[in-house]
Amino acid sequence: MSTLLKTISLAAVDAINPCALAVMVIVLMTLLLQDNPDKRRVLKGGLAFTFAVFILYFLYGLIMIQFFSHVIPETGIYSAYIFKGFGLFAIALGILNIKDYFSYKPGGIATEMPLSVRPYMKLAIKKITSPKGAFFTGILVTLFLLPCTIGPYVIFSGEISTMNFFKTLPWLFVYNIIFILPMIFVTLFIYYGITTVDKVSNWKERNIKKLHLAEGLILTILGILMFTRII
């Protein structure tokens, strides 16, 4: 149960990260602003982009799990200290997100994509002309997403790294499915006309502080539970 709680909590924090949502909005906006926009192409492009993000993040998770499995001893006092360190890391990330609620500045450290890399990310996305292009762009854009989404993923990977390798795969799958759910929902909602890209973008801007607050509270509480080894 503790592994399930940590997986869902950390993945949910990553899923509601404002920078991941912002990237998805830019991708869909790019597809819609092309000559003779086709909603089916928008659907295929959005899903192709999301699938690319899923694949690359799954691979990143495998790499981190392998790294931690060779660094963290399975038992002993050092193992206990390392896992407490993950708890402290979660608390620190939580505090940074809560800070963004009270004093928000775009490009916050470890909470949002740095302002310096955003022009390069937008330039890569603007080159999308087809679903295939969206897939390959998704592979590239994951590198820009890492600075603002890697924190919870590092904690999750470290926590499950002491499991048998094959037992980590289902947890990794669950984590990344939760992570991409908002991208899937936004794509489908826009395709079916439930909302528009502009409305999603405006909603994100209006609620960006609340999203950071939600992230911060979840991470802080989870970090305390992990540090005290309650979970």
HUQUIBEL-V115053 format. One record per pair of residues at least 6 apart in sequence whose C-alpha atoms are under 7 Angstrom apart, sorted by the first residue. I is the first residue (numbers start at 1). J is the second residue. If there is no record, write none. Layout:
{{I:J} {I:J}}
//
This chain:
{{2:231} {7:156} {7:175} {8:175} {9:218} {10:152} {10:156} {11:175} {11:178} {11:179} {12:178} {12:179} {13:215} {14:149} {14:152} {14:179} {15:178} {15:179} {15:180} {15:182} {16:211} {18:204} {18:208} {18:211} {19:112} {19:113} {20:145} {21:183} {24:183} {25:197} {25:201} {27:125} {28:42} {28:46} {29:197} {30:126} {31:37} {31:42} {32:42} {39:191} {41:131} {43:187} {43:188} {43:191} {44:131} {45:130} {45:131} {45:134} {46:187} {47:184} {48:131} {48:134} {48:135} {49:134} {49:135} {49:138} {50:180} {50:183} {50:184} {52:135} {52:138} {52:139} {53:138} {53:139} {53:142} {54:176} {54:180} {56:139} {58:172} {58:176} {61:157} {61:172} {64:157} {65:157} {65:158} {65:161} {68:158} {68:161} {69:161} {69:162} {72:79} {73:79} {74:162} {84:226} {84:227} {86:155} {87:223} {87:224} {87:226} {87:227} {88:223} {88:227} {90:219} {90:220} {90:223} {91:219} {91:220} {91:223} {91:224} {93:216} {93:219} {94:215} {94:216} {94:217} {94:219} {94:220} {95:216} {95:220} {97:111} {97:212} {97:213} {97:215} {97:216} {98:212} {98:213} {98:216} {100:209} {100:212} {101:209} {101:210} {101:212} {101:213} {104:209} {107:113} {107:114} {107:115} {108:114} {110:147} {110:148} {111:148} {112:148} {113:145} {113:147} {113:148} {121:141} {121:144} {124:137} {125:137} {128:134} {160:168} {189:195} {190:196} {190:197} {225:231}}
//
